[in-house]
Amino acid sequence: MQPSRLCLLLTTTLLLAPAFTVHAQRVVEGDLQQQMSAAEFKAAGLEKLSPEELAALNAWLQGKVRNATATALEQAREEGRQEVIVKNRGFFDFGSSEPIKATLVGEFSGFGKGRQYTLDNGQVWEQTDDARAAGVRKQAPAVQITPGLMGVWYLQIDGLNTRAKVRRTK
């Protein structure tokens, strides 16, 4: 998914989440007598409760629903944030200095400006500098892509001292 579409999806989710919360709370609004049929109410033995006991049970239930809804909403928001961060890593810098570790798909036959490097995690990176590593052939080598300053990223092939400046294209 393109970064702009992903950001739009996250923004829409975060904007609509309060509406879903209100809807979820309305589904169980009102007391148990309104939510249940007379047969369900009787089958649960709730007709034996005094009006005060029934009011206390209804208040407890509404509190549980509010708390569960708030927890689920926060989890959904956090999952959405994490998904955007992971999917966009390399397109944007989200403050993480952790390298991206993966395996190159296919054979590595040296560095060269403009070459595309596809990783097993689905990311595609393009070399932007003139770094060279001629005469090297490695089948599906491990790679490490590390962030530098100002949004620059460097690709290093396991076993080579040379690293190339790259930018993420997919």
Buried (B, 14 or more C-beta within 10 A) or exposed (E): EEEEEBBEBBEEBBEEBEEBBEEBBEEBEEBBBEBBEEEEBEEEEBEEBEEEEBEEBBEEBBEEBBEEBEEBBEEBBEEBBEBBEEBBBBBEBEEEEEBBEBEBBEEBEBBEEEBEBBBEEEBBBBBBEEBEBEEBEBEEBBBBBBBEEEEBBBBBBEEBEEBBBBEBEE
